[in-house]
Amino acid sequence: MISKIKERISYLVKVLNQYGYEYYVLDNPTVSDAEYDSLMTELERLESEYPELVLDNSPTKKVGDYLKLELDEVTHEVPMQSLADVFSYDEIYQFDDRIKKILKEEHVDLSRISYTCELKIDGIASSIKYNDGLLVLGATRGNGVVGENITKNVLTIDSLPKIIPNHLSLEVRGEVYMKKEVFNRLNDERLKNNEQLFANPRNATGGSLRQLDANITKSRQLDQFAYVLVNPENYGISSQAEVLSYLASLGFSVNENYRKCKTIEEVIAYIEEYKEKRPNLPYDIDGIVIKFDDLNLYDTIGYTAKTPKWAIAYKFPAEIVTTKLRDIIFTVGRTGIITPNAVMDPVIVSGSTVSRATLNNADFIISRDIRVGDYVNIRKAGDIIPEVVDVDFSRRSDSSVPFKMLEYCPICHSPLVKRENEAEHYCVNDECGGRILEQIIHFASRSTMDIEGLGEKQIEQLYNYGYISNITDIYKLKEYYYDLLSLERIGTKKLDNLFASIEKSKTQTLERFIFGLGIRFVGSKASKILAKKYQTIFDLMNATYDELITLDDIGTVMATSIIDYFNNQQNVDIIYELDALGVKPVNDSSNISNILEGKTFVLTGKLEKFTRDEASQIIESLGGKTSSSVSKKTDYVLAGSDAGSKLAKATQLGVKIITEDEFAEMVK
């Protein structure tokens, strides 16, 4: 175990140092910011858990790579620290909580808390010094301690003042950047001249600042935003908002979109606002910088070796990020569908770490020529489910092997079947352990029989020990009471609660029971329609095809599937056995099935008590509807943690926002 961790840390240090060199020194990164950030986050986590394995050349120990080329060195009298990156709203709340805790311990009045939020310009950090009012030095950040002298080049930036009032001597720091329109014009010119195109405005800015010929830099039409005044106390300034106002008064270009926020909720509202405005800005931004506003409390709040504790940089979630595909594994669903899944190096996507993604089916993989070892671009479909979009073929190894679909089920090894006009492969063996296990998990889940204490891991444990081999065995578990007590993490109280929940499920609603049977194509909505038409499961068992297709939303494919299910004697035997065991579903559709009739819900954020599918199924089973977007027609927004733009829009429109607890109370 330790040897694998050590090997992984060594690999991460090696590639991150290489990527850092390309980014900081060559201004020509070969990976996206999101891929770099994900690898760095993984390294920081491993180093925190295994401090004895930290390497001397770890990139976590320095701000950025530095290599002296042909530009003179500049030593920063006050180091140019970087900011800690965060990727979720939870981390922003934690940042706020840490500051409050520190200030409370120091008996500081918490009413002094406020934050200045600024757009995080995607450019090159710079330091500009003035002596007696004259610009005398321009330098890059470098490694935070030593940078490069770029004075001749910053003198070509029109938006940077060369003389400031009152013969002041000071040091100002900011971001040199290139506007989008300039970037596009330069690339158009380079295309006409058959020159290599700039990858993005930041790369173009970095290359322009490091030119030995200042005339080339001048032709690139760079700009600069100022946002830091070194030693502000020397100028009678006590807050970050005052710094920005003071710099503007001296003639510096200050980004006017900054905002002072009293609460962390206002900070998040600001972030949401600029997520929407971001595409229409004339320059690139990759996040929001959040600084504690009161400069006098910086030393109280403190510093780490690399970053200040009083500021963070929230990085916008990348819509598409790149990572390495390590393996393709296959899972078997309850209906026999074989689903290929990507196993990848962990990467941050839309604020959460992802290491697995669906590959849908064999046709999907083959059409995109996805191979193990490839660097793949992934995203979250609907901001929820990770999926592979395509392959970065420029990074493919010559030794890669084309994908070949399995011929046999990975669980029972039966030959797979691909039905006509369907993309999926199926295991058609009704005795397949993988299918049976998924069927049992589905039957016991919250959206069906709702057997509390019988989750996925518990069912796997009981299945592997031979106590459950199909859904009827759930109702025979009490026969093994004392045997079950000997299993890991199962005590008397937990077992008694489980049996109580199993007993309660015997009178679950008919619609949930139908859904729990796992009839192909029959979801929660169709189950509700069937429960309204047929009073008992035996009535449904005797339904004819002609009857079924007359029902709303029950088409020919679903009707055929229902008939086929009840024509299978094994399925019929299971239903009769469940009835003999006391499972008597109650048809109470007239009482509670329409409790959410006409109500539209939008789900957002991470739900803890329900999966999104479970919540959606419950809503639909009670007559409600779900929607992917918030509008004036939305009745409720069910918000979990890290809720984003949908929550902000709901607040703006005055839509009722409910928590999971409120939702559970509403539908119980």
Secondary structure, DSSP 8 states (H G I E B T S, - for coil): -HHHHHHHHHHHHHHHHHHHIIIIISS--SS-HHHHHHHHHHHHHHHHH-GGG--TT-GGGSSS-----SS-EEE-SS-----EEE-SHHHHHHHHHHHHHHHHHTT--GGG--EEEEEEESSEEEEEEEETTEEEEEEE-TTSSEEEB-HHHHTT-TTS-SB-GGG--EEEEEEEE--HHHHHHHHHHHHHTT----SSHHHHHHHHHT-SSHHHHHHT--EEEEEEESSGGGGT--BHHHHHHHHHHTT----TT-EEESSHHHHHHHHHHHHHHGGGSSS-EEEEEEEESBGGGHHHH-B-SSSBSSEEEEE---SSEEEEEEEEEEEE-TT-EEEEEEEEEEEEETTEEEEEEE---HHHHHHHT--TT-EEEEEEETTTEEEEEEE-GGG--TT-------SB-TTT--BEEE-TT---EEE--TT-HHHHHHHHHHHHSTTTT--TT--HHHHHHHHHTTS-SSGGGGGGGGGGHHHHHTSTT--HHHHHHHHHHHHHHTT-BHHHHHHHTT-TT--HHHHHHHHHH-SSHHHHHT--HHHHTTSTT--HHHHHHHHHHHHSHHHHHHHHHHHHTT---B--HHHHTTTTTT-EEEEESB-SSS-HHHHHHHHHHTT-EEESS--TT--EEEE-BT--HHHHHHHHHT-EEE-HHHHHHHH-
